[in-house]
Amino acid sequence: MARDGETREPAEGPVRPGRKRDPSRDGAILDAALEVLADVGYSRLSMDLVAARAGAGKATLYRRWPSKAELVVDAVARMKRAQVDLEHLPDTGDLRGDLLGLFRPQTVEEAERRLEVMAGLASMLVQDRALADAGTAAIVQPWAEAHHALMRRAVDRGEIPPTADIEALSQLIPSMAAFRALVRGKPFDRDFLVSMVDGVLLPALRHPPEAPAEPDRGPAS
């Protein structure tokens, strides 16, 4: 028993049996979740199916992800992060070249598979509005971060004015690409990227609207 004035140390609980979490398994589980999502859609996806595809126990999944929605969000986020390397961004000396340099051609099979994944995610966002923001961020944020870094570099070298709203405009193409995939069911291809870069993004960056002039209030009385 602790004496007055002494701090009582919390008693340790019983040690749970079983193996420790293996972080290396996360990637395999998230890959399996994408495969199941593409194969059967979100409504039919279950933790049992993902566990079987990954060769893992269902309890292992639930220790990491409390629900299938959170599992899907993490799986899609991982897929999107793998598509853009924030540590090795293109550096062509020109913002247009850098933006286009982010694009990686896909095979027909890859494009179709990603559209199937996006269709499953779209279904999830409709069914679980509580995760809408997280699902949208999962597919937009990695690309928005890359665009922001390229735009900041362009500002630093004087290619675009410092008044350009790169915070908002870095979200433009990633958000439009998400809309294109989730709502229209169309792939993100080079023609779409070129049209957005040349027709919308670069003009907006290079010619930001001027701040409204302060009204002339006349001499103070």
Secondary structure, DSSP 8 states (H G I E B T S, - for coil): ---TT------------S----THHHHHHHHHHHHHHHHHHHHH--HHHHHHHHT--HHHHHHH-SSHHHHHHHHHHHHHHHH--TTS----SSHHHHHHHT-----HHHHHHHHHHHHHHHHHHHH-GGGHHHHHHHHHHHHHHHHHHHHHHHHHTTSS-TTS-HHHHTTHHHHHHHHHHHTS-----HHHHHHHIIIIIHHHHHS-----------S--
